[in-house]
Amino acid sequence: MDSSSSSSTVGLGSVDWQLQHFMDVETQKQRFQQLVHQMTKLCWEKCTDKPGPKLDSLAEACFVNCIGHFIDTSQFNLNRL
């Protein structure tokens, strides 16, 4: 194996690592977006009776509590794993 082929192999390893890092970051972003979507759907169904132009104070408090409980539960589960 000459020096030009070994340097290209090193270069490909670097590209593979960068690609893997990029894929990991994008996967984390996708998981986060799915979590936000799931949390929004769950809390929306729980806290709103009828859609309107503004949330009343009860619905707003419900959203805050729902999201807070969702985050706390997620953190608890992650810490248990």
MOPAC internal coordinates of N, CA, C and O (Angstrom, degrees):
PM7 1SCF
backbone

  N    0.0000 0     0.00 0     0.00 0    0    0    0
  C    1.4473 1     0.00 0     0.00 0    1    0    0
  C    1.5281 1   107.69 1     0.00 0    2    1    0
  O    1.2310 1   119.49 1   -54.11 1    3    2    1
  N    1.3051 1   118.57 1   125.89 1    3    2    1
  C    1.4521 1   120.72 1  -179.58 1    5    3    2
  C    1.5262 1   110.63 1   -87.52 1    6    5    3
  O    1.2310 1   120.53 1    -6.71 1    7    6    5
  N    1.3303 1   116.60 1   173.29 1    7    6    5
  C    1.4602 1   120.92 1  -174.27 1    9    7    6
  C    1.5268 1   112.34 1   -67.22 1   10    9    7
  O    1.2310 1   119.77 1   151.11 1   11   10    9
  N    1.3418 1   118.04 1   -28.89 1   11   10    9
  C    1.4573 1   119.41 1  -179.43 1   13   11   10
  C    1.5207 1   111.23 1   -69.85 1   14   13   11
  O    1.2310 1   119.64 1   143.18 1   15   14   13
  N    1.3226 1   118.29 1   -36.82 1   15   14   13
  C    1.4648 1   119.58 1   179.43 1   17   15   14
  C    1.5196 1   110.96 1   -74.37 1   18   17   15
  O    1.2310 1   119.47 1   146.16 1   19   18   17
  N    1.3183 1   118.61 1   -33.84 1   19   18   17
  C    1.4596 1   119.90 1   178.64 1   21   19   18
  C    1.5293 1   110.64 1   -70.74 1   22   21   19
  O    1.2310 1   119.69 1   144.53 1   23   22   21
  N    1.3315 1   118.21 1   -35.47 1   23   22   21
  C    1.4562 1   119.72 1   178.08 1   25   23   22
  C    1.5223 1   111.00 1   -69.95 1   26   25   23
  O    1.2310 1   119.96 1   147.12 1   27   26   25
  N    1.3381 1   117.69 1   -32.88 1   27   26   25
  C    1.4549 1   119.29 1   177.32 1   29   27   26
  C    1.5205 1   110.53 1   -71.02 1   30   29   27
  O    1.2310 1   119.62 1   147.85 1   31   30   29
  N    1.3328 1   118.33 1   -32.15 1   31   30   29
  C    1.4510 1   121.44 1   176.85 1   33   31   30
  C    1.5185 1   110.21 1   -66.70 1   34   33   31
  O    1.2310 1   120.26 1   138.71 1   35   34   33
  N    1.3092 1   117.12 1   -41.29 1   35   34   33
  C    1.4584 1   120.90 1   176.61 1   37   35   34
  C    1.5239 1   109.42 1   -62.45 1   38   37   35
  O    1.2310 1   120.18 1   137.79 1   39   38   37
  N    1.3004 1   117.26 1   -42.21 1   39   38   37
  C    1.4588 1   121.35 1   178.39 1   41   39   38
  C    1.5155 1   111.96 1   -61.72 1   42   41   39
  O    1.2310 1   119.94 1   139.30 1   43   42   41
  N    1.3107 1   117.71 1   -40.70 1   43   42   41
  C    1.4635 1   121.17 1   178.90 1   45   43   42
  C    1.5226 1   111.15 1   -67.02 1   46   45   43
  O    1.2310 1   120.44 1   143.42 1   47   46   45
  N    1.3302 1   116.77 1   -36.58 1   47   46   45
  C    1.4609 1   119.73 1   176.80 1   49   47   46
  C    1.5193 1   111.04 1   -61.28 1   50   49   47
  O    1.2310 1   120.88 1   140.60 1   51   50   49
  N    1.3117 1   115.93 1   -39.40 1   51   50   49
  C    1.4524 1   121.30 1   178.44 1   53   51   50
  C    1.5318 1   110.43 1   -65.88 1   54   53   51
  O    1.2310 1   120.77 1   137.77 1   55   54   53
  N    1.3163 1   116.13 1   -42.23 1   55   54   53
  C    1.4627 1   120.61 1   178.92 1   57   55   54
  C    1.5220 1   109.94 1   -65.09 1   58   57   55
  O    1.2310 1   120.55 1   137.51 1   59   58   57
  N    1.3491 1   116.55 1   -42.49 1   59   58   57
  C    1.4627 1   119.92 1   178.28 1   61   59   58
  C    1.5249 1   111.02 1   -60.73 1   62   61   59
  O    1.2310 1   120.18 1   137.89 1   63   62   61
  N    1.3264 1   117.27 1   -42.11 1   63   62   61
  C    1.4537 1   120.66 1   179.52 1   65   63   62
  C    1.5285 1   110.42 1   -64.65 1   66   65   63
  O    1.2310 1   120.35 1   136.73 1   67   66   65
  N    1.3248 1   116.94 1   -43.27 1   67   66   65
  C    1.4644 1   120.87 1   179.00 1   69   67   66
  C    1.5194 1   110.88 1   -63.83 1   70   69   67
  O    1.2310 1   120.39 1   138.98 1   71   70   69
  N    1.3185 1   116.86 1   -41.02 1   71   70   69
  C    1.4578 1   120.98 1   178.09 1   73   71   70
  C    1.5230 1   110.46 1   -64.56 1   74   73   71
  O    1.2310 1   120.27 1   136.74 1   75   74   73
  N    1.3168 1   117.09 1   -43.26 1   75   74   73
  C    1.4631 1   120.79 1   179.04 1   77   75   74
  C    1.5265 1   110.69 1   -63.49 1   78   77   75
  O    1.2310 1   120.53 1   138.31 1   79   78   77
  N    1.3204 1   116.59 1   -41.69 1   79   78   77
  C    1.4683 1   120.76 1   178.07 1   81   79   78
  C    1.5312 1   110.00 1   -62.89 1   82   81   79
  O    1.2310 1   120.53 1   135.15 1   83   82   81
  N    1.3190 1   116.59 1   -44.85 1   83   82   81
  C    1.4617 1   120.78 1   178.26 1   85   83   82
  C    1.5261 1   110.67 1   -59.71 1   86   85   83
  O    1.2310 1   120.41 1   135.30 1   87   86   85
  N    1.3367 1   116.82 1   -44.70 1   87   86   85
  C    1.4688 1   121.16 1   179.80 1   89   87   86
  C    1.5339 1   110.76 1   -63.58 1   90   89   87
  O    1.2310 1   120.10 1   139.90 1   91   90   89
  N    1.3181 1   117.41 1   -40.10 1   91   90   89
  C    1.4641 1   121.03 1   178.43 1   93   91   90
  C    1.5245 1   111.22 1   -62.98 1   94   93   91
  O    1.2310 1   120.65 1   135.84 1   95   94   93
  N    1.3166 1   116.36 1   -44.16 1   95   94   93
  C    1.4648 1   120.87 1   179.45 1   97   95   94
  C    1.5230 1   110.43 1   -63.77 1   98   97   95
  O    1.2310 1   120.14 1   134.92 1   99   98   97
  N    1.3285 1   117.33 1   -45.08 1   99   98   97
  C    1.4639 1   120.76 1  -179.93 1  101   99   98
  C    1.5306 1   111.29 1   -65.25 1  102  101   99
  O    1.2310 1   119.87 1   143.66 1  103  102  101
  N    1.3174 1   117.85 1   -36.34 1  103  102  101
  C    1.4634 1   121.57 1   177.24 1  105  103  102
  C    1.5221 1   110.17 1   -64.81 1  106  105  103
  O    1.2310 1   120.39 1   138.28 1  107  106  105
  N    1.3267 1   116.87 1   -41.72 1  107  106  105
  C    1.4594 1   120.41 1   177.42 1  109  107  106
  C    1.5211 1   111.13 1   -63.78 1  110  109  107
  O    1.2310 1   120.15 1   139.49 1  111  110  109
  N    1.3145 1   117.33 1   -40.51 1  111  110  109
  C    1.4651 1   120.85 1   177.19 1  113  111  110
  C    1.5219 1   110.71 1   -61.61 1  114  113  111
  O    1.2310 1   120.72 1   136.01 1  115  114  113
  N    1.3306 1   116.23 1   -43.99 1  115  114  113
  C    1.4608 1   120.62 1  -179.68 1  117  115  114
  C    1.5238 1   110.64 1   -63.47 1  118  117  115
  O    1.2310 1   119.87 1   136.92 1  119  118  117
  N    1.3217 1   117.86 1   -43.08 1  119  118  117
  C    1.4645 1   121.00 1   178.25 1  121  119  118
  C    1.5193 1   110.81 1   -62.02 1  122  121  119
  O    1.2310 1   120.55 1   138.07 1  123  122  121
  N    1.3199 1   116.56 1   -41.93 1  123  122  121
  C    1.4557 1   120.46 1   178.60 1  125  123  122
  C    1.5255 1   110.81 1   -62.52 1  126  125  123
  O    1.2310 1   120.18 1   135.49 1  127  126  125
  N    1.3288 1   117.26 1   -44.51 1  127  126  125
  C    1.4595 1   120.69 1   179.25 1  129  127  126
  C    1.5248 1   111.13 1   -63.32 1  130  129  127
  O    1.2310 1   119.96 1   140.66 1  131  130  129
  N    1.3285 1   117.69 1   -39.34 1  131  130  129
  C    1.4537 1   120.96 1   177.10 1  133  131  130
  C    1.5250 1   111.13 1   -64.19 1  134  133  131
  O    1.2310 1   120.55 1   139.64 1  135  134  133
  N    1.3299 1   116.56 1   -40.36 1  135  134  133
  C    1.4517 1   121.21 1   178.65 1  137  135  134
  C    1.5236 1   111.05 1   -64.09 1  138  137  135
  O    1.2310 1   120.31 1   135.37 1  139  138  137
  N    1.3245 1   117.02 1   -44.63 1  139  138  137
  C    1.4659 1   121.03 1   178.28 1  141  139  138
  C    1.5298 1   109.86 1   -62.40 1  142  141  139
  O    1.2310 1   120.02 1   137.37 1  143  142  141
  N    1.3191 1   117.57 1   -42.63 1  143  142  141
  C    1.4620 1   121.07 1   179.01 1  145  143  142
  C    1.5300 1   110.83 1   -62.40 1  146  145  143
  O    1.2310 1   120.73 1   134.64 1  147  146  145
  N    1.3230 1   116.21 1   -45.36 1  147  146  145
  C    1.4605 1   120.96 1   180.00 1  149  147  146
  C    1.5294 1   110.51 1   -63.02 1  150  149  147
  O    1.2310 1   120.55 1   135.47 1  151  150  149
  N    1.3289 1   116.55 1   -44.53 1  151  150  149
  C    1.4565 1   121.06 1  -179.71 1  153  151  150
  C    1.5272 1   110.83 1   -63.90 1  154  153  151
  O    1.2310 1   120.23 1   136.66 1  155  154  153
  N    1.3115 1   117.17 1   -43.34 1  155  154  153
  C    1.4619 1   121.48 1   179.73 1  157  155  154
  C    1.5226 1   110.64 1   -62.48 1  158  157  155
  O    1.2310 1   120.27 1   134.85 1  159  158  157
  N    1.3165 1   117.08 1   -45.15 1  159  158  157
  C    1.4639 1   121.16 1  -179.41 1  161  159  158
  C    1.5264 1   110.61 1   -62.91 1  162  161  159
  O    1.2310 1   120.54 1   132.28 1  163  162  161
  N    1.3276 1   116.58 1   -47.72 1  163  162  161
  C    1.4524 1   121.05 1  -178.84 1  165  163  162
  C    1.5253 1   111.35 1   -60.74 1  166  165  163
  O    1.2310 1   120.47 1   130.97 1  167  166  165
  N    1.3198 1   116.71 1   -49.03 1  167  166  165
  C    1.4623 1   120.36 1  -177.82 1  169  167  166
  C    1.5296 1   111.50 1   -69.49 1  170  169  167
  O    1.2310 1   119.80 1   144.74 1  171  170  169
  N    1.3148 1   117.98 1   -35.26 1  171  170  169
  C    1.4645 1   120.88 1   178.56 1  173  171  170
  C    1.5255 1   110.14 1   -62.96 1  174  173  171
  O    1.2310 1   120.69 1   133.57 1  175  174  173
  N    1.3349 1   116.29 1   -46.43 1  175  174  173
  C    1.4645 1   120.19 1  -179.97 1  177  175  174
  C    1.5202 1   111.45 1   -64.77 1  178  177  175
  O    1.2310 1   120.18 1   145.45 1  179  178  177
  N    1.3176 1   117.26 1   -34.55 1  179  178  177
  C    1.4501 1   121.59 1  -177.94 1  181  179  178
  C    1.5283 1   112.05 1   -77.17 1  182  181  179
  O    1.2310 1   119.99 1   142.94 1  183  182  181
  N    1.3097 1   117.62 1   -37.06 1  183  182  181
  C    1.4672 1   121.11 1  -167.03 1  185  183  182
  C    1.5276 1   115.44 1  -102.11 1  186  185  183
  O    1.2310 1   119.14 1   167.92 1  187  186  185
  N    1.3033 1   119.26 1   -12.08 1  187  186  185
  C    1.4673 1   119.06 1  -178.03 1  189  187  186
  C    1.5194 1   110.55 1  -116.77 1  190  189  187
  O    1.2310 1   121.76 1   -49.82 1  191  190  189
  N    1.3139 1   114.23 1   130.18 1  191  190  189
  C    1.4650 1   120.00 1   174.91 1  193  191  190
  C    1.5188 1   110.48 1   -86.73 1  194  193  191
  O    1.2310 1   121.71 1   134.77 1  195  194  193
  N    1.3117 1   114.34 1   -45.23 1  195  194  193
  C    1.4653 1   119.93 1  -179.85 1  197  195  194
  C    1.5156 1   108.46 1  -144.24 1  198  197  195
  O    1.2310 1   120.35 1   -40.54 1  199  198  197
  N    1.3250 1   116.94 1   139.46 1  199  198  197
  C    1.4644 1   119.57 1   178.23 1  201  199  198
  C    1.5266 1   110.73 1   -68.34 1  202  201  199
  O    1.2310 1   121.27 1   -34.85 1  203  202  201
  N    1.2949 1   115.17 1   145.15 1  203  202  201
  C    1.4544 1   120.61 1   177.35 1  205  203  202
  C    1.5166 1   109.66 1  -152.72 1  206  205  203
  O    1.2310 1   120.58 1    -1.96 1  207  206  205
  N    1.3284 1   116.50 1   178.04 1  207  206  205
  C    1.4627 1   119.32 1  -177.95 1  209  207  206
  C    1.5363 1   113.07 1   -70.27 1  210  209  207
  O    1.2310 1   120.30 1   155.77 1  211  210  209
  N    1.3421 1   117.04 1   -24.23 1  211  210  209
  C    1.4723 1   120.66 1  -179.42 1  213  211  210
  C    1.5215 1   108.88 1  -139.50 1  214  213  211
  O    1.2310 1   121.37 1   -25.25 1  215  214  213
  N    1.3152 1   114.99 1   154.75 1  215  214  213
  C    1.4584 1   120.35 1   173.49 1  217  215  214
  C    1.5261 1   108.94 1   -88.02 1  218  217  215
  O    1.2310 1   120.87 1   -42.22 1  219  218  217
  N    1.3257 1   115.95 1   137.78 1  219  218  217
  C    1.4563 1   117.48 1   173.84 1  221  219  218
  C    1.5273 1   108.95 1   -78.56 1  222  221  219
  O    1.2310 1   120.29 1    -7.92 1  223  222  221
  N    1.3085 1   117.05 1   172.08 1  223  222  221
  C    1.4641 1   120.81 1  -174.34 1  225  223  222
  C    1.5277 1   111.87 1   -64.82 1  226  225  223
  O    1.2310 1   119.87 1   146.58 1  227  226  225
  N    1.3240 1   117.86 1   -33.42 1  227  226  225
  C    1.4660 1   120.44 1   178.29 1  229  227  226
  C    1.5276 1   111.18 1   -66.88 1  230  229  227
  O    1.2310 1   120.36 1   136.08 1  231  230  229
  N    1.3115 1   116.92 1   -43.92 1  231  230  229
  C    1.4643 1   120.84 1   179.04 1  233  231  230
  C    1.5258 1   110.38 1   -65.55 1  234  233  231
  O    1.2310 1   120.37 1   139.95 1  235  234  233
  N    1.3131 1   116.91 1   -40.05 1  235  234  233
  C    1.4632 1   120.35 1   178.97 1  237  235  234
  C    1.5303 1   111.01 1   -63.40 1  238  237  235
  O    1.2310 1   120.60 1   135.10 1  239  238  237
  N    1.3182 1   116.46 1   -44.90 1  239  238  237
  C    1.4711 1   120.69 1   178.04 1  241  239  238
  C    1.5252 1   110.17 1   -63.72 1  242  241  239
  O    1.2310 1   120.28 1   141.45 1  243  242  241
  N    1.3153 1   117.07 1   -38.55 1  243  242  241
  C    1.4633 1   121.56 1   178.01 1  245  243  242
  C    1.5311 1   110.59 1   -61.60 1  246  245  243
  O    1.2310 1   120.40 1   135.22 1  247  246  245
  N    1.3414 1   116.84 1   -44.78 1  247  246  245
  C    1.4666 1   120.87 1   178.00 1  249  247  246
  C    1.5257 1   111.67 1   -60.33 1  250  249  247
  O    1.2310 1   120.71 1   134.70 1  251  250  249
  N    1.3176 1   116.24 1   -45.30 1  251  250  249
  C    1.4652 1   120.48 1  -179.40 1  253  251  250
  C    1.5320 1   109.75 1   -61.03 1  254  253  251
  O    1.2310 1   120.40 1   133.46 1  255  254  253
  N    1.3277 1   116.84 1   -46.54 1  255  254  253
  C    1.4613 1   120.68 1   179.66 1  257  255  254
  C    1.5198 1   111.70 1   -66.05 1  258  257  255
  O    1.2310 1   120.40 1   137.19 1  259  258  257
  N    1.3126 1   116.83 1   -42.81 1  259  258  257
  C    1.4694 1   121.48 1  -178.50 1  261  259  258
  C    1.5262 1   110.69 1   -61.45 1  262  261  259
  O    1.2310 1   120.82 1   132.26 1  263  262  261
  N    1.3136 1   116.03 1   -47.74 1  263  262  261
  C    1.4672 1   119.98 1  -179.66 1  265  263  262
  C    1.5213 1   110.61 1   -66.70 1  266  265  263
  O    1.2310 1   120.40 1   139.96 1  267  266  265
  N    1.3301 1   116.85 1   -40.04 1  267  266  265
  C    1.4625 1   120.47 1   177.48 1  269  267  266
  C    1.5196 1   111.85 1   -60.97 1  270  269  267
  O    1.2310 1   120.35 1   135.14 1  271  270  269
  N    1.3329 1   116.95 1   -44.86 1  271  270  269
  C    1.4650 1   120.33 1   178.38 1  273  271  270
  C    1.5225 1   111.20 1   -65.65 1  274  273  271
  O    1.2310 1   120.39 1   141.02 1  275  274  273
  N    1.3112 1   116.85 1   -38.98 1  275  274  273
  C    1.4649 1   121.36 1   179.21 1  277  275  274
  C    1.5297 1   110.41 1   -61.81 1  278  277  275
  O    1.2310 1   120.50 1   135.18 1  279  278  277
  N    1.3273 1   116.64 1   -44.82 1  279  278  277
  C    1.4654 1   121.10 1   179.59 1  281  279  278
  C    1.5250 1   110.31 1   -66.37 1  282  281  279
  O    1.2310 1   120.42 1   135.16 1  283  282  281
  N    1.3285 1   116.81 1   -44.84 1  283  282  281
  C    1.4672 1   120.12 1   179.02 1  285  283  282
  C    1.5215 1   111.59 1   -60.01 1  286  285  283
  O    1.2310 1   120.52 1   136.49 1  287  286  285
  N    1.3259 1   116.62 1   -43.51 1  287  286  285
  C    1.4568 1   120.86 1   179.61 1  289  287  286
  C    1.5237 1   111.20 1   -65.04 1  290  289  287
  O    1.2310 1   120.45 1   138.35 1  291  290  289
  N    1.3165 1   116.75 1   -41.65 1  291  290  289
  C    1.4687 1   120.49 1   178.56 1  293  291  290
  C    1.5179 1   110.76 1   -62.80 1  294  293  291
  O    1.2310 1   120.07 1   136.55 1  295  294  293
  N    1.3184 1   117.47 1   -43.45 1  295  294  293
  C    1.4638 1   120.82 1   179.06 1  297  295  294
  C    1.5278 1   110.81 1   -65.26 1  298  297  295
  O    1.2310 1   120.20 1   139.35 1  299  298  297
  N    1.3257 1   117.22 1   -40.65 1  299  298  297
  C    1.4518 1   121.37 1   178.28 1  301  299  298
  C    1.5245 1   110.60 1   -60.29 1  302  301  299
  O    1.2310 1   120.98 1   133.86 1  303  302  301
  N    1.3292 1   115.74 1   -46.14 1  303  302  301
  C    1.4725 1   119.94 1   179.64 1  305  303  302
  C    1.5163 1   111.29 1   -64.05 1  306  305  303
  O    1.2310 1   119.81 1   138.10 1  307  306  305
  N    1.3271 1   117.96 1   -41.90 1  307  306  305
  C    1.4685 1   120.57 1   178.91 1  309  307  306
  C    1.5223 1   111.19 1   -63.55 1  310  309  307
  O    1.2310 1   120.38 1   139.97 1  311  310  309
  N    1.3211 1   116.87 1   -40.03 1  311  310  309
  C    1.4651 1   119.98 1   179.83 1  313  311  310
  C    1.5194 1   111.37 1   -68.31 1  314  313  311
  O    1.2310 1   119.65 1   149.41 1  315  314  313
  N    1.3207 1   118.27 1   -30.59 1  315  314  313
  C    1.4598 1   121.85 1   178.11 1  317  315  314
  C    1.5189 1   111.97 1   -71.30 1  318  317  315
  O    1.2310 1   120.34 1   149.03 1  319  318  317
  N    1.3372 1   116.96 1   -30.97 1  319  318  317
  C    1.4570 1   120.43 1   179.82 1  321  319  318
  C    1.5002 1   108.44 1   -77.05 1  322  321  319
  O    1.2310 1   120.10 1   180.00 1  323  322  321

